[in-house]
């Protein structure tokens, strides 16, 4: 995360209701972090050589660029209504949405976007925008999805990887700032179980395995409460597939924080299977935090 005092929270908008939900979440987050909010619209039409100005015989106020200006203005107004007095700016940047947001990330504190994608095509949502931005951005990425529950804890997925340790750090900061507990969840499976049924070996000691996983989780989080004064931390080791366990846990969280790539992930999958699963199935907003590279 860019810790510079002037680093803004950046939200991508496209005029959809999903983007306006992202704007409201981004404004709240910017206020929490005491940062300015930057509203950005990726304006792809010039790249496609489509005329963006109104036709000579068209009425005033026509054209694609004017429409883009209107949607940015509407988003800025939505942010101002959400957090009056917040420092807000808006800009139209020529380019494809994901590329524009990734381009913003080196100087941003956080990128926020909606779960229906920029461009409004629900079938392309997470493949074309959110996953790309979360995989390549140089700062944390927050996707506005599910239900916001201000009184509920922050959830973080922990697996011992560098990415999950970074995620736990960001999640702890967030939980302390919000004044809510942090619930750290580690999902595990039985050794050797890899089939669809995730079957338990008959000779394996379930209670012993659970105790081992709890000790492992506690070890991964050593020092977290000392580093974050006032943190109320709960650790949960749960048997099951990580995506399923975390999606279920997200039903009672206000925010889920996941690492960009966890232990055992496919190297070529830049974001990681658990992070992708949460972006598709979590029941609350999801923040993806990649380890520094």
C-alpha positions in Angstrom: 0.0 0.0 0.0 1.3 3.4 -0.9 1.6 5.1 2.5 2.3 8.6 1.2 0.1 11.1 2.9 -1.2 12.5 -0.4 -1.9 9.1 -2.0 -5.6 8.9 -3.0 -8.2 6.2 -2.9 -9.1 5.7 -6.5 -12.5 4.4 -7.7 -13.3 3.3 -11.2 -16.7 4.3 -12.5 -18.8 3.5 -15.6 -22.2 4.9 -14.7 -23.7 1.6 -13.5 -25.3 1.1 -10.1 -22.5 -1.3 -9.3 -20.0 1.5 -9.8 -22.1 3.8 -7.6 -22.0 1.2 -4.8 -18.2 1.2 -5.3 -18.1 5.0 -5.1 -20.0 5.0 -1.7 -17.6 2.3 -0.4 -14.6 4.2 -1.7 -15.7 7.5 -0.1 -16.2 5.8 3.2 -12.8 4.1 3.0 -11.1 7.4 1.9 -12.6 9.1 5.0 -11.4 6.3 7.2 -7.9 6.6 5.9 -8.0 10.4 5.9 -7.2 10.5 2.2 -8.6 12.2 -0.9 -10.8 10.3 -3.3 -10.1 10.2 -7.0 -12.9 9.2 -9.3 -11.7 7.8 -12.6 -13.4 6.7 -15.8 -11.5 4.7 -18.4 -12.7 6.1 -21.8 -12.0 3.4 -24.4 -13.7 5.0 -27.4 -10.7 7.0 -28.7 -8.7 3.8 -28.8 -11.3 2.3 -31.1 -11.3 5.4 -33.3 -14.9 6.1 -32.6 -16.0 9.7 -32.8 -16.5 11.0 -29.3 -17.7 14.6 -30.0 -21.3 15.3 -31.0 -22.2 15.4 -34.7 -22.3 18.9 -36.3 -26.1 18.8 -36.5 -26.6 17.2 -33.0 -28.2 19.1 -30.1 -25.9 20.5 -27.5 -24.7 18.1 -24.8 -24.4 15.1 -27.1 -21.5 12.8 -27.8 -19.7 10.1 -25.9 -17.2 12.3 -24.2 -20.0 14.5 -22.8 -21.7 11.3 -21.5 -18.5 10.3 -19.8 -18.3 13.8 -18.2 -21.8 13.3 -16.9 -21.2 10.0 -15.3 -18.0 11.2 -13.6 -19.9 14.2 -12.3 -22.7 11.9 -11.0 -20.1 9.8 -9.2 -18.4 12.8 -7.6 -21.8 14.0 -6.4 -22.6 10.5 -5.0 -19.3 10.6 -3.1 -19.9 14.1 -1.8 -23.4 13.0 -0.6 -21.8 9.9 1.1 -19.1 11.8 2.9 -19.7 15.6 3.0 -16.5 17.6 3.0 -14.3 14.8 1.6 -11.7 16.0 -0.9 -12.8 14.6 -4.2 -11.6 14.9 -7.8 -12.7 13.3 -11.1 -11.0 12.6 -14.3 -11.6 10.9 -17.7 -8.6 8.9 -18.9 -8.4 7.5 -22.4 -7.9 3.8 -22.2 -9.4 0.4 -21.3 -10.8 0.3 -17.8 -8.5 -2.3 -16.3 -5.4 -0.8 -17.9 -6.4 2.7 -16.6 -6.9 1.5 -13.1 -3.7 -0.6 -13.0 -1.9 2.5 -14.3 -3.3 4.5 -11.4 -2.1 1.9 -8.8 1.6 2.9 -8.3 0.6 6.2 -6.8 -2.7 5.1 -5.2 -3.4 4.0 -1.6 -6.3 1.7 -2.8 -8.2 0.9 -6.0 -12.0 0.4 -5.6 -14.3 -1.0 -8.2 -17.7 -2.6 -8.5 -18.4 -6.3 -8.9 -20.3 -5.9 -12.1 -17.3 -4.6 -13.9 -16.6 -1.4 -15.9 -18.5 -1.6 -19.1 -21.5 -3.1 -17.5 -21.3 -6.6 -19.1 -22.0 -9.0 -16.2 -20.6 -12.0 -18.1 -17.2 -10.3 -18.4 -17.2 -8.8 -14.9 -14.5 -10.5 -13.0 -12.5 -11.9 -15.9 -12.2 -8.6 -17.7 -11.8 -6.1 -15.0 -11.7 -7.0 -11.3 -9.4 -10.1 -11.6 -7.0 -8.2 -13.9 -6.8 -5.2 -11.6 -6.4 -7.3 -8.5 -3.7 -9.4 -10.2 -1.6 -6.6 -11.5 -2.2 -3.5 -9.3 0.6 -2.2 -7.2 -1.7 -1.4 -4.3 -4.6 -3.2 -2.5 -7.8 -3.6 -4.6 -11.3 -3.4 -3.0 -14.2 -4.9 -4.9 -17.7 -3.8 -3.7 -19.8 -6.9 -3.7 -22.2 -8.7 -1.3 -23.6 -6.9 1.8 -21.9 -4.2 3.8 -22.3 -5.0 7.6 -20.7 -2.1 9.5 -21.1 -3.8 12.9 -19.5 -7.1 11.9 -15.8 -8.1 12.1 -13.1 -8.0 9.4 -12.2 -11.4 8.0 -8.8 -12.4 6.7 -7.7 -15.6 5.0 -4.4 -16.9 6.4 -2.2 -19.7 5.0 1.3 -18.8 6.0 2.3 -17.3 2.6 3.9 -13.9 2.2 0.8 -12.7 0.6 -1.4 -13.8 3.5 0.9 -12.3 6.0 0.7 -9.0 4.2 -3.1 -9.4 4.0 -3.3 -10.0 7.8 -1.3 -6.9 8.4 -3.7 -4.7 6.3 -6.7 -6.5 7.8 -5.5 -5.8 11.4 -4.9 -2.1 10.6 -8.4 -1.9 9.1 -10.1 -3.8 12.0 -8.4 -1.5 14.6 -9.4 1.6 12.7 -13.0 0.4 12.5 -13.1 -0.7 16.1 -14.2 -4.3 15.3 -12.6 -7.7 15.8 -10.4 -9.4 13.3 -11.3 -13.0 12.5 -8.4 -14.9 11.0 -9.5 -18.1 9.1 -7.3 -20.9 8.0 -9.0 -23.6 5.9 -7.3 -27.0 5.8 -7.9 -30.5 4.3 -6.8 -33.9 5.4 -3.4 -35.0 4.3 -3.6 -36.8 1.0 -7.3 -35.8 0.3 -7.6 -34.4 -3.1 -10.7 -35.9 -4.6 -14.1 -34.2 -5.1 -15.4 -35.6 -1.8 -12.3 -34.5 0.2 -12.7 -37.8 2.1 -11.2 -38.3 5.5 -8.7 -41.2 5.9 -10.2 -43.6 8.3 -7.0 -43.9 10.4 -6.3 -40.2 10.8 -6.9 -38.5 14.1 -9.2 -35.6 13.4 -8.8 -33.9 16.8 -5.0 -34.1 16.5 -5.1 -32.6 13.0 -7.3 -29.8 14.2 -4.9 -29.0 17.1 -1.9 -29.0 14.7 -3.7 -26.6 12.3 -4.6 -24.3 15.2 -1.0 -24.2 16.4 0.1 -23.5 12.9 -2.3 -20.6 12.5 -1.3 -19.1 15.8 2.3 -19.3 14.7 1.7 -17.5 11.5 0.0 -14.7 13.4 2.7 -14.3 16.0 3.3 -10.7 16.8 0.1 -9.4 15.1 -1.5 -8.2 18.3 1.7 -6.6 19.5 2.1 -4.8 16.2 -1.5 -3.5 16.2 -2.4 -2.1 19.5 -6.0 -2.6 20.5 -6.5 -5.5 18.0 -9.1 -8.1 19.1 -8.1 -11.2 17.3 -10.0 -14.5 16.9 -8.4 -17.5 15.1 -10.4 -20.2 13.4 -8.9 -23.3 11.8 -11.7 -25.0 9.8 -11.6 -28.2 7.7 -12.8 -27.7 4.2 -11.9 -26.2 0.8 -10.6 -22.7 1.3 -12.9 -21.0 -1.1 -16.0 -22.6 0.4 -14.9 -22.0 4.0 -14.1 -18.4 3.4 -17.2 -17.7 1.4 -19.3 -19.1 4.2 -17.4 -17.0 6.8 -17.9 -13.9 4.7 -21.7 -14.1 5.5 -21.0 -12.6 8.9 -18.2 -10.2 8.0 -18.1 -6.6 6.8 -15.0 -7.0 4.8 -12.9 -10.0 3.7 -9.2 -9.6 3.1 -7.2 -12.1 1.0 -3.7 -12.3 -0.3 -3.0 -12.1 -4.0 -1.5 -15.5 -4.1 -1.4 -18.1 -1.4 0.7 -21.1 -0.6 0.4 -23.9 -3.1 -1.2 -21.8 -5.8 -0.5 -22.4 -9.5 2.5 -20.2 -10.3 1.0 -19.0 -13.6 -2.2 -17.9 -11.9 -1.2 -14.4 -10.8 -4.1 -13.8 -8.5 -4.5 -17.2 -6.9 -7.5 -19.5 -6.9 -8.7 -18.6 -3.4 -8.7 -14.9 -4.2 -10.5 -15.5 -7.4 -13.1 -17.7 -5.6 -13.7 -14.9 -3.1 -14.1 -12.3 -5.8 -16.9 -14.4 -7.3 -18.6 -15.8 -4.2 -17.9 -13.7 -1.1 -21.0 -12.3 0.6 -19.2 -9.0 1.6 -16.7 -6.6 0.0 -13.4 -8.2 -0.8 -10.0 -6.6 -0.5 -7.1 -8.3 -2.4 -3.6 -7.6 -1.0 -0.6 -8.7 -3.0 2.8 -9.2 -1.3 5.5 -6.7 -2.3 7.4 -7.8 -5.4 
